[in-house]
């Protein structure tokens, strides 16, 4: 039964996550955390972090991770297949139709209409992950605010934007700083 649930959940994510990995994050969160309770929000945040650090799309990495955790290697395969199957079908159909009708103004209008929705989904994912990183225990209260996470975030933004640092270096540095800050807090 878990294999069917994994397949259908990630089939839904694969079918409706237009706009790439960041746009898929709210859909993955809804299925994995809210609907099925396969992961807690903290685990989901860790999942997104791991998905970012490993090669491949976020949705596929998430499907593989959740599938492996719930159903072993077969679960990973079923969840991953469910995630990529809609894309394979949709891209094949769209490529055919686009090549056939690419000069139509109606098609260009539809593509322009989808852009704001994709931007909104990406912004929602960004806000959700930021709140989860900055506030412990999933409640946005000042007492749950993690100042060290905010300082590390600001440092990372400065390193990336102002100094054009290597993103891999910044990710590793942020992880080391976070572990170090929590080690210091426990002393």
C-alpha positions as CSV (number, residue, x, y, z in Angstrom):
1,X,0.0,0.0,0.0
2,X,2.8,2.4,0.8
3,X,4.2,1.9,-2.7
4,X,1.0,3.0,-4.3
5,X,0.7,6.0,-1.9
6,X,4.3,7.0,-2.7
7,X,3.7,6.6,-6.5
8,X,0.5,8.6,-6.5
9,X,1.8,11.4,-4.2
10,X,4.9,12.0,-6.3
11,X,2.9,11.5,-9.5
12,X,0.8,14.5,-8.3
13,X,3.9,16.5,-7.4
14,X,5.5,15.7,-10.8
15,X,2.4,16.6,-12.7
16,X,1.7,19.9,-11.0
17,X,5.2,21.3,-10.1
18,X,5.6,23.8,-13.0
19,X,8.6,26.1,-12.8
20,X,11.3,23.9,-11.5
21,X,12.5,22.7,-8.2
22,X,11.7,25.7,-6.0
23,X,8.2,25.8,-7.3
24,X,7.8,22.2,-6.4
25,X,8.8,22.7,-2.7
26,X,5.3,23.8,-1.5
27,X,3.7,20.8,-3.2
28,X,6.3,18.4,-1.8
29,X,5.8,19.9,1.7
30,X,2.0,19.5,1.4
31,X,2.2,15.9,0.4
32,X,5.1,14.7,2.6
33,X,4.5,16.8,5.8
34,X,0.9,18.0,5.8
35,X,-1.1,15.3,4.1
36,X,0.7,12.0,4.8
37,X,2.9,13.1,7.8
38,X,5.8,11.1,6.4
39,X,8.3,13.7,7.7
40,X,8.2,16.4,10.3
41,X,8.8,20.0,9.2
42,X,12.4,20.0,10.6
43,X,13.1,16.8,8.6
44,X,11.5,18.3,5.6
45,X,13.9,21.3,5.9
46,X,16.8,18.9,6.1
47,X,15.5,17.1,3.1
48,X,15.4,20.3,1.0
49,X,19.0,21.1,2.2
50,X,20.2,17.6,1.2
51,X,18.3,17.8,-2.1
52,X,20.1,21.0,-2.9
53,X,23.5,19.6,-2.1
54,X,23.1,16.4,-4.2
55,X,23.1,16.4,-8.0
56,X,19.7,16.3,-9.6
57,X,16.3,18.1,-9.4
58,X,14.9,18.8,-5.9
59,X,11.7,16.9,-6.6
60,X,13.5,13.8,-7.8
61,X,16.0,13.8,-4.9
62,X,13.1,14.3,-2.5
63,X,11.1,11.5,-4.0
64,X,14.1,9.2,-3.8
65,X,14.8,10.1,-0.2
66,X,11.3,9.8,1.0
67,X,10.7,6.6,-1.0
68,X,13.9,5.1,0.4
69,X,13.0,6.0,3.9
70,X,9.5,4.6,3.7
71,X,9.9,1.6,1.4
72,X,13.5,0.9,0.9
73,X,15.0,0.6,-2.6
74,X,11.7,-0.3,-4.2
75,X,10.0,2.6,-2.5
76,X,12.7,4.9,-3.8
77,X,12.2,3.6,-7.3
78,X,8.5,3.8,-7.2
79,X,8.5,7.4,-5.8
80,X,11.1,8.5,-8.3
81,X,9.2,7.0,-11.2
82,X,6.0,8.7,-10.0
83,X,7.8,12.0,-9.9
84,X,9.4,11.9,-13.4
85,X,6.7,10.1,-15.3
86,X,4.4,13.2,-15.8
87,X,7.4,15.3,-16.9
88,X,8.4,12.8,-19.5
89,X,4.9,12.6,-20.9
90,X,4.2,16.4,-20.7
91,X,7.5,17.4,-22.2
92,X,7.1,15.0,-25.1
93,X,3.6,16.3,-25.8
94,X,4.6,20.0,-25.4
95,X,7.7,19.6,-27.6
96,X,5.5,18.2,-30.3
97,X,2.9,20.9,-30.0
98,X,5.4,23.7,-29.6
99,X,7.2,22.7,-32.7
100,X,3.9,22.6,-34.6
101,X,2.3,25.8,-33.2
102,X,5.1,28.0,-31.9
103,X,4.2,31.0,-34.0
104,X,0.7,31.3,-32.5
105,X,0.1,34.4,-30.4
106,X,-2.3,32.4,-28.1
107,X,0.6,30.1,-27.1
108,X,2.9,33.0,-26.3
109,X,0.1,34.5,-24.2
110,X,-0.4,31.3,-22.2
111,X,3.3,31.2,-21.5
112,X,3.4,34.8,-20.3
113,X,0.4,34.1,-18.1
114,X,2.1,31.2,-16.2
115,X,5.1,33.3,-15.2
116,X,3.5,35.1,-12.3
117,X,2.1,31.9,-10.8
118,X,5.6,30.3,-10.9
119,X,7.2,33.4,-9.2
120,X,4.5,33.2,-6.5
121,X,5.2,29.5,-5.8
122,X,8.9,30.1,-5.6
123,X,8.4,33.0,-3.2
124,X,6.1,30.9,-1.0
125,X,8.8,28.2,-0.8
126,X,11.4,30.8,0.1
127,X,9.3,32.3,2.8
128,X,8.4,28.9,4.2
129,X,12.0,27.6,4.3
130,X,13.3,30.9,5.8
131,X,10.7,30.8,8.6
132,X,11.5,27.2,9.3
133,X,15.2,28.0,9.5
134,X,14.9,31.1,11.6
135,X,12.2,29.9,14.1
136,X,12.5,26.7,16.0
137,X,9.5,24.4,16.8
138,X,7.6,25.6,13.7
139,X,6.0,28.5,15.6
140,X,6.8,32.1,14.7
141,X,7.3,33.5,18.1
142,X,10.1,35.8,19.2
143,X,11.1,33.2,21.9
144,X,11.7,30.6,19.1
145,X,13.8,32.9,17.0
146,X,17.3,31.5,16.2
147,X,19.7,34.5,16.1
148,X,22.6,32.4,15.0
149,X,20.7,31.2,11.9
150,X,20.0,34.8,11.0
151,X,23.6,35.9,11.4
152,X,24.8,32.9,9.3
153,X,22.1,33.7,6.7
154,X,23.2,37.4,6.4
155,X,26.9,36.3,6.2
156,X,26.1,33.9,3.4
157,X,24.2,36.5,1.5
158,X,27.1,38.9,1.8
159,X,29.6,36.3,0.7
160,X,27.5,35.3,-2.3
161,X,26.4,38.8,-3.5
162,X,29.2,41.1,-2.5
163,X,32.2,38.8,-2.8
164,X,30.8,36.4,-5.4
165,X,32.0,33.4,-3.3
166,X,31.6,29.8,-4.5
167,X,28.2,28.6,-3.5
168,X,29.5,25.2,-2.4
169,X,32.1,26.9,-0.1
170,X,29.3,29.1,1.3
171,X,27.0,26.0,2.0
172,X,29.8,24.1,3.7
173,X,30.8,27.2,5.7
174,X,27.2,27.8,6.8
175,X,26.9,24.2,8.0
176,X,30.1,24.4,9.9
177,X,29.2,27.8,11.5
178,X,25.7,26.5,12.5
179,X,27.1,23.3,14.1
180,X,29.8,25.5,15.9
181,X,27.2,28.0,17.1
182,X,25.0,25.3,18.6
183,X,28.0,23.6,20.1
184,X,28.9,26.9,21.8
185,X,25.3,27.4,23.0
186,X,25.3,24.0,24.7
187,X,28.4,24.8,26.8
